[in-house]
Amino acid sequence: MSIELGQPVPDFSASATGDTTVTLSKLRGKQVVIYFYPKASTPGCTTEGGDFRDNKNAFEAANTVILGVSRDGLRAQENFKAKQDFNFALISDKDETLCALFDVIKLKKMYGKEHLGIERSTFLIDADGNLANEWRGVKVPGHVAEVLAAAQALHASR
């Protein structure tokens, strides 16, 4: 099952860094960027998270909250957030509930072997809780700027 553009994103609650729980319905009235990354503390994921961190003020000016998600445990997420000085919540999705909701688990190849893993993906949810935009199979360079432009345009259209 995958969420269609323009359709409501089902409500969810998930464990996040800072001993918090993120509940989508509690963010209503704000736009939400949810980005899925394969593994904490790896080069591409560090670069992507750093780009979101460095643009957080611009996202906030566009009434947009940033959430990062991977299958790493909370301890790994806490360490990743602290080491990289991320200024947004990271969600631990060990049971793959959010991964399944957004259909980001894909067959991947690494060193000639196939395995199931997170396809780097980003989703923009509007202030009413509907899926406004999605990026799948993301390449990190320039990606956050593209997401920010979409968030700003969506905010400006309200």
N, C-alpha and C positions, 0 to 999 in steps of 0.2 A: 504494500500500500504506500502510495506517495501522495503528498499533499499537492493539490493543483493550484497554480497561480490564481489569485483572486478569491480563493476559498479560505474559510476560517482554519486557523491552526488549532488542533485540539489542545485543550489545556493540559499542562504537565507540571509536576513538581520534581526537582532534582537536587541532589546534594552538591553543594559548591564550596569553594574555598572560603576561609574565614568562619567556618562552622555555621554556614548559612544554608538555607533552602531557597532555591529560585522557583517561583511559581509564575507561569506565564500570565495568568489572569490578573495577578497583582501588578503587572507592568502595563496594564491597559491604560491608554492615554499617552503612552510613549511608543516610539518605534523601537524595534528590537533587531539587532544584528546577532545571529547565531552562526558562529563559524566552527566547523568541524575540522580537526587536524589529526593526523595519524598518531603522533607520539610526542609526549612532553620531552623537552630538552634535546630535540634533534635539530639540525641546522635549519631546515625549511620552516619548521614550526616555530622556532625561536625568531626567525626573521619576520614571519607573518605576524606573530604576537607583538613583536616590537613595533611593527608598522601600525597596528591597531592602538597600541599604547601611546605612540607618538602623535596620533591623530585624535585622541580621546576628547580633547576640548572641542574640536570641530564637530565630532559626532554629537556631543552634548548640546552644542549650539543648534543642531538639527533635531533636538529632542529624541536622541537615539541612544539606547543602552547597548553595550557590547557584552556578549557572552561567548566564551570559548569552550568547546566540548571535545573531549577525547575519552578513550576507554581506560585511561590511566586511573589508578586509585587516587583517593584524596591526598594521601601523603605526597605522591609524585606531583600532583597538581599544585599543592602548597609550596613544595620546593621549587618548582618551575616558576611559579608566580613570584616568589620572594627573590630568587636569583636574577630574574629578568626585570624586576620592579614593575610588573604588570599592575595597572590601575583599574582592573575590571575583574569580574568573577570568572573562575574556571570551573566547569562542571565535570564531575566524575560520572561517566556513563558505563561503568563496568558491566552492567547487565544488558547494555546495548538498547535500552528502551527508546532513547532519543534517536540513536542511530537508525533504528527500525522505523520510527515515525517519519524521519526525513529521508529514508532509503539511501543511506550513504555507505553501507557495507557492500563492498564490491570485491570481485576476484582480482587480485593483483599479482604481478610477477616481480620477484626480486632474486637476483642471482640464479635465474633459471628455474626457480621453484615458485609454485603458485600457493597463495594463501589468501584468506579473507581479511580485509583491512578497511580502514576508513578512507574513502575517496575524499580528498580535500575539497570541501564544499562550504558555501556561505549562503545564508538565507536572510532576507530582509522582510520583517513582519511590520505591517502598518500599525498605526495607533489604535485601530479597531480590532486588531488580532488576526488580520487576513494576510496571507502570503502575498507580498508585493513583488518580490524579485528573488531569483535564485541563480547561483553560479555553481556549476559542477565541474569536476576535473580541473580545479583552479591551479594556475601557475602563480607563484608568489609575487614576482616583480610586477609592480603597478596595480596589483589586485585591490589593495585597501583604498587606493585613490579612486578606483572605479566604484567600489561599494559606497564610499563617502559621497561621491557625486550623486549616486542614486538616492541615498538617504536625504541629502540636501534637497534634491528635486522633489522627492515625495513630501517632505516637510513643507516646502514652499507651495505645493499644490493644495494644501489644506486650507 
